[in-house]
């Protein structure tokens, strides 16, 4: 009889199947034989009943008219998730939660009360800089009323996080830097036997079946993929950089949904730079993974100038097709580029560094052939079939 693996992901949507919170349940089913489920309210109503061995348990959000103005309203809105968890806790062998957070604490609390022998795995989805900033606030002495309330808010969050740690059986960190810093303790609570370095990966069961183009077969394309126009993705820096570059026979493709606040910026950009209309192409969101992979396969260079990332999954997907990656200095950038060996890390918000590196690739100063071979070799470390074996060993 197979064991049950449940991942709680409140607002899971179809495109997330290719991300870590979709890939882990899928590979737990396909490779390790678990009866995998994802519990979600699925606000977009875009999920099938099952996919690749994973059952989607869709419940309705309670009291959707309530705003998230207070923490208790967030808990009330998750009533049906708690209800399902309490009813089925005894039949769940492994519970996967995202983030060391207050919300994860409550899921873990009810689960362990009803299934004390159950296994709790928390995927930290971790940003070390954010954690350090929050923890400093918790341990600081407020100098103003504003700082007092900020400390009270963060302290309330961390009080629950510290109670979550003893209930947790395994915590994974996505970057080696975060793992080395956090492996022994979280917020002062001992975690020495509970941590693992587990980067995010790519769907090699699908990508391994695709014929990856040689560098000579690829086109002079620079690609980016993400939620375009959001503060995190820093798309405006990309456009402002390309405005100052002679792209020659290269084209730029930006794949992803466009933030509403960015639409005016984009329209004004092309009004001011009409010569770039045929050079810089916005494709819109591409939900079909195989269609998205065609863009990775055509491109030679992948650029992601984010202001922050916990782990840029799109970068390892691009690397699986041999793309040369240029990324800002966010979490896991060193892991992904193998410390700049197969890609290039530039400073966050540095237009000069980004511009210089793109010019080097266009001009041929960067040996893309050499990088192509090294990239395909390095990216094998991020295959989900490999990562899931590593996770499965720790769970067992």
Secondary structure, 3 states (H helix, E strand, C coil): CCCEEEEECCCCCHHHHHCHHHHHHHHHHHCCCCEEEEEECCCCCCCCCEECCEEEEECCCCCCCCCCCCHHHHHHHCHHHHHHHHHHHHHCCEEEEECCCHHHHHHHHHHHHHCCCCEEEEECCCCHHHHHHHHHHHCCCCCCHHHHHHHHHHHHHHHHHHHHHHHCCEEEECCHHHHHHHCCEECCEECCCCEEECCCCECHHHHCCCCCCCCCCCCCEEEEECCECCCCCCHHHHHHHHCCCCCCCCEEEEECCECHHHHHHHHHHHHHCHHHCCCEEEEECCCCHHHHHHHHHHCCEEEECCCCCCCCHHHHHHHCCCCEEEEECCCCHHHHHCCCCCEEEECCCCHHHHHHHHHHHHHCCCCHHHHHHHHHHHHHHHEHHHHHHHHHHHHC
